[in-house]
Amino acid sequence: MRVDCHMHTPLCGHAVGAPLEYALAALDRKIDLITFTCHIPMEWSAFGQEGIRMPLSDLDRYIALIADTTKKAEAFGVEVLCGIEAEVFPDLGHMEHMDAVLARHPWDFVLGSLHAHCLSYVSWLKENKVKEDQGKIDCYFRHLIDGVQSGRYDSMSHPDVIRTYGVVNQFEPEAHEAVIREFLQTLVESDVCMEVNTSGLNKGDFEVHPDPLIMDWAAEAGVKLTMGSDSHHPLSVGQHFETVLPLLREKGFCDLYYHRQRERIRIDLPEGLPEEAPRLLPD
């Protein structure tokens, strides 16, 4: 069985293709189960609004769209689940509004993402006088730790995304080993998964999220993994799985997880997909 647990719909404003097209792409790539995780609506505009995430008024439309896709995809053997990509943020006042949105639907899967490049987090760093790369990266991982301990999320998404989009000039995991290992240990203690996000191979330093060295530390700690392509286009479904699945096996992982109705389900780590021409699309 192969799963892809991170993809978006056009409702977020920066993805293309109907959800059914993503399900058909999964069928083509021999992926049995996909989970949509569009960005959750947020009240504060600094989290990004038009072109970044759906407004609250579209939430019911999103749920209905995925439900319709689930029914249609069942006919050709692809299971489609409805998740959401929720935010991680240090100001709990903004989380109260988000929690109310999370409570509106019995999601299959909730991802936790700290989008360090959004104005919300850039403003937080500036207001708290965090200027140097060292401090930014350490703050980022400590806020991820807080997110893990909050109990909101099933898996922490693209856990070193701070290395991309120009938030910091350089990211070397070795220089932040202590706080990263603390993050990984917190995942284990809180029984929360970490996402392997293959879209990292398309941007920044063109490396999977998280960095392979962090994967080594995660394997040592016993972290459980979910896996997602972060697809914003049907052609990105399962992107780079043929590269990343063998890498995970080399690191010592033997299983992956997905979630249905917030229940975690284990599967054996799949064999790599057949090699094919790379499909590098913007995310």
C-alpha positions as semicolon CSV with decimal commas, in nm:
position;residue;x (nm);y (nm);z (nm)
1;M;0,000;0,000;0,000
2;R;0,121;0,351;-0,085
3;V;-0,016;0,673;0,062
4;D;0,027;1,046;-0,005
5;C;-0,098;1,247;0,290
6;H;-0,051;1,610;0,189
7;M;-0,220;1,784;-0,104
8;H;-0,418;2,097;-0,177
9;T;-0,716;2,219;-0,377
10;P;-0,769;2,537;-0,581
11;L;-0,962;2,681;-0,287
12;C;-0,628;2,771;-0,127
13;G;-0,562;3,007;-0,419
14;H;-0,226;2,867;-0,524
15;A;-0,311;2,514;-0,640
16;V;-0,461;2,400;-0,969
17;G;-0,665;2,099;-1,073
18;A;-0,986;1,946;-0,941
19;P;-0,947;1,704;-0,648
20;L;-1,069;1,421;-0,872
21;E;-0,769;1,487;-1,100
22;Y;-0,541;1,433;-0,800
23;A;-0,716;1,104;-0,727
24;L;-0,673;0,994;-1,089
25;A;-0,305;1,090;-1,072
26;A;-0,275;0,873;-0,760
27;L;-0,427;0,583;-0,950
28;D;-0,174;0,635;-1,228
29;R;0,111;0,632;-0,975
30;K;-0,021;0,323;-0,795
31;I;-0,098;0,521;-0,480
32;D;-0,389;0,372;-0,288
33;L;-0,481;0,654;-0,052
34;I;-0,455;1,032;-0,060
35;T;-0,540;1,292;0,201
36;F;-0,628;1,651;0,114
37;T;-0,491;1,905;0,360
38;C;-0,582;2,253;0,239
39;H;-0,460;2,546;0,451
40;I;-0,694;2,624;0,737
41;P;-0,872;2,962;0,733
42;M;-0,710;3,212;0,971
43;E;-0,853;3,534;1,109
44;W;-0,536;3,749;1,100
45;S;-0,444;3,864;0,748
46;A;-0,072;3,829;0,829
47;F;-0,112;3,453;0,789
48;G;-0,189;3,521;0,425
49;Q;-0,536;3,540;0,282
50;E;-0,621;3,567;-0,087
51;G;-0,396;3,338;-0,287
52;I;-0,265;3,163;0,025
53;R;-0,559;2,999;0,203
54;M;-0,933;2,962;0,170
55;P;-1,159;3,207;0,356
56;L;-1,375;3,070;0,634
57;S;-1,676;3,101;0,405
58;D;-1,526;2,830;0,182
59;L;-1,467;2,574;0,455
60;D;-1,798;2,391;0,410
61;R;-1,743;2,400;0,034
62;Y;-1,403;2,237;0,083
63;I;-1,549;1,960;0,298
64;A;-1,825;1,895;0,045
65;L;-1,576;1,894;-0,244
66;I;-1,360;1,629;-0,080
67;A;-1,665;1,422;0,017
68;D;-1,778;1,424;-0,346
69;T;-1,429;1,324;-0,462
70;T;-1,422;1,042;-0,204
71;K;-1,737;0,892;-0,354
72;K;-1,617;0,922;-0,714
73;A;-1,265;0,790;-0,643
74;E;-1,401;0,488;-0,460
75;A;-1,521;0,359;-0,798
76;F;-1,163;0,324;-0,924
77;G;-1,006;0,211;-0,598
78;V;-0,841;0,521;-0,453
79;E;-0,939;0,616;-0,098
80;V;-0,969;0,992;-0,047
81;L;-0,958;1,140;0,304
82;C;-1,031;1,491;0,429
83;G;-0,765;1,661;0,637
84;I;-0,654;2,015;0,708
85;E;-0,316;2,190;0,732
86;A;-0,337;2,389;1,054
87;E;-0,097;2,657;1,172
88;V;0,159;2,651;1,453
89;F;0,213;2,994;1,607
90;P;0,346;3,122;1,943
91;D;0,063;3,372;2,006
92;L;-0,214;3,164;2,159
93;G;-0,472;3,435;2,091
94;H;-0,461;3,348;1,722
95;M;-0,480;2,979;1,801
96;E;-0,816;3,021;1,977
97;H;-0,981;3,124;1,651
98;M;-0,813;2,837;1,470
99;D;-0,925;2,587;1,732
100;A;-1,285;2,693;1,673
101;V;-1,238;2,620;1,302
102;L;-1,080;2,282;1,377
103;A;-1,379;2,193;1,592
104;R;-1,624;2,246;1,306
105;H;-1,550;1,915;1,132
106;P;-1,437;1,564;1,231
107;W;-1,117;1,569;1,025
108;D;-0,934;1,254;0,921
109;F;-0,593;1,418;0,965
110;V;-0,455;1,744;1,106
111;L;-0,111;1,861;0,998
112;G;0,077;2,119;1,205
113;S;0,279;2,370;1,005
114;L;0,485;2,667;1,116
115;H;0,518;2,874;0,799
116;A;0,819;3,078;0,905
117;H;0,812;3,286;0,586
118;C;0,458;3,419;0,646
119;L;0,428;3,778;0,764
120;S;0,277;3,647;1,088
121;Y;0,597;3,474;1,197
122;V;0,834;3,727;1,037
123;S;0,654;3,995;1,242
124;W;0,681;3,786;1,559
125;L;1,056;3,751;1,512
126;K;1,094;4,123;1,452
127;E;0,880;4,222;1,751
128;N;1,080;3,989;1,974
129;K;1,410;4,121;1,835
130;V;1,520;3,784;1,696
131;K;1,753;3,894;1,418
132;E;2,027;3,635;1,370
133;D;1,990;3,302;1,194
134;Q;2,087;3,110;1,507
135;G;1,809;3,265;1,710
136;K;1,549;3,235;1,434
137;I;1,614;2,864;1,385
138;D;1,621;2,787;1,756
139;C;1,293;2,979;1,807
140;Y;1,137;2,795;1,516
141;F;1,213;2,451;1,659
142;R;1,109;2,553;2,010
143;H;0,775;2,669;1,871
144;L;0,742;2,336;1,691
145;I;0,800;2,168;2,029
146;D;0,518;2,378;2,176
147;G;0,301;2,274;1,883
148;V;0,370;1,906;1,942
149;Q;0,284;1,941;2,309
150;S;-0,041;2,126;2,233
151;G;-0,212;1,803;2,126
152;R;-0,368;1,972;1,820
153;Y;-0,179;1,791;1,547
154;D;-0,137;1,437;1,418
155;S;0,188;1,510;1,234
156;M;0,427;1,804;1,205
157;S;0,459;1,913;0,846
158;H;0,780;1,998;0,652
159;P;0,962;2,036;0,987
160;D;1,261;2,234;0,860
161;V;1,082;2,463;0,612
162;I;1,254;2,760;0,779
163;R;1,553;2,681;0,559
164;T;1,360;2,794;0,248
165;Y;1,213;3,120;0,118
166;G;1,498;3,337;0,247
167;V;1,401;3,345;0,616
168;V;1,758;3,252;0,709
169;N;2,077;3,270;0,508
170;Q;2,202;2,926;0,603
171;F;2,063;2,618;0,770
172;E;2,304;2,356;0,902
173;P;2,132;2,096;1,122
174;E;2,455;2,021;1,307
175;A;2,462;2,375;1,448
176;H;2,117;2,322;1,600
177;E;2,144;1,957;1,696
178;A;2,039;2,002;2,059
179;V;1,707;2,176;1,990
180;I;1,628;1,958;1,689
181;R;1,687;1,642;1,893
182;E;1,465;1,790;2,165
183;F;1,194;1,841;1,903
184;L;1,230;1,481;1,786
185;Q;1,222;1,346;2,141
186;T;0,910;1,551;2,211
187;L;0,743;1,389;1,909
188;V;0,818;1,047;2,056
189;E;0,705;1,139;2,408
190;S;0,384;1,301;2,278
191;D;0,321;1,020;2,028
192;V;0,294;1,261;1,734
193;C;0,426;1,189;1,385
194;M;0,671;1,388;1,173
195;E;0,605;1,443;0,806
196;V;0,851;1,355;0,532
197;N;0,763;1,618;0,272
198;T;0,902;1,544;-0,072
199;S;0,833;1,892;-0,214
200;G;1,158;2,012;-0,057
201;L;1,337;1,855;-0,352
202;N;1,183;2,124;-0,574
203;K;1,301;2,436;-0,392
204;G;1,560;2,604;-0,175
205;D;1,855;2,369;-0,137
206;F;1,662;2,098;-0,328
207;E;1,659;1,852;-0,040
208;V;1,374;1,658;0,114
209;H;1,205;1,792;0,429
210;P;1,346;1,721;0,678
211;D;1,714;1,718;0,593
212;P;1,859;1,363;0,572
213;L;2,070;1,425;0,883
214;I;1,755;1,507;1,079
215;M;1,609;1,182;0,947
216;D;1,909;0,998;1,095
217;W;1,836;1,153;1,434
218;A;1,465;1,077;1,394
219;A;1,540;0,711;1,323
220;E;1,759;0,694;1,635
221;A;1,481;0,848;1,846
222;G;1,207;0,622;1,708
223;V;0,998;0,895;1,546
224;K;0,693;0,780;1,349
225;L;0,656;0,921;0,996
226;T;0,381;1,034;0,768
227;M;0,467;1,111;0,406
228;G;0,329;1,368;0,166
229;S;0,408;1,530;-0,166
230;D;0,258;1,869;-0,072
231;S;0,099;1,861;-0,415
232;H;-0,046;2,178;-0,563
233;H;-0,091;2,019;-0,906
234;P;-0,210;1,671;-1,006
235;L;0,127;1,601;-1,170
236;S;0,293;1,646;-0,828
237;V;0,104;1,361;-0,659
238;G;0,363;1,115;-0,532
239;Q;0,645;1,339;-0,653
240;H;0,993;1,208;-0,571
241;F;0,857;0,904;-0,386
242;E;1,082;0,685;-0,601
243;T;1,380;0,876;-0,453
244;V;1,267;0,927;-0,095
245;L;1,125;0,581;-0,014
246;P;1,463;0,409;-0,068
247;L;1,627;0,687;0,135
248;L;1,397;0,617;0,428
249;R;1,479;0,248;0,408
250;E;1,850;0,332;0,412
251;K;1,795;0,542;0,724
252;G;1,644;0,240;0,900
253;F;1,272;0,318;0,878
254;C;1,047;0,020;0,809
255;D;0,699;0,170;0,833
256;L;0,486;0,475;0,759
257;Y;0,158;0,600;0,903
258;Y;-0,159;0,767;0,785
259;H;-0,470;0,881;0,973
260;R;-0,838;0,812;0,926
261;Q;-1,082;0,985;1,163
262;R;-0,773;1,095;1,359
263;E;-0,680;0,730;1,421
264;R;-0,321;0,649;1,329
265;I;-0,275;0,348;1,101
266;R;0,057;0,175;1,034
267;I;0,167;0,040;0,696
268;D;0,489;-0,127;0,588
269;L;0,730;0,109;0,420
270;P;0,645;0,060;0,050
271;E;0,897;-0,035;-0,211
272;G;1,004;0,257;-0,428
273;L;0,788;0,355;-0,722
274;P;0,918;0,291;-1,074
275;E;1,161;0,557;-1,185
276;E;1,030;0,813;-1,430
277;A;1,118;1,152;-1,569
278;P;1,131;1,416;-1,294
279;R;0,832;1,649;-1,273
280;L;0,954;1,963;-1,107
281;L;0,657;2,191;-1,055
282;P;0,628;2,500;-0,836
283;D;0,458;2,453;-0,499
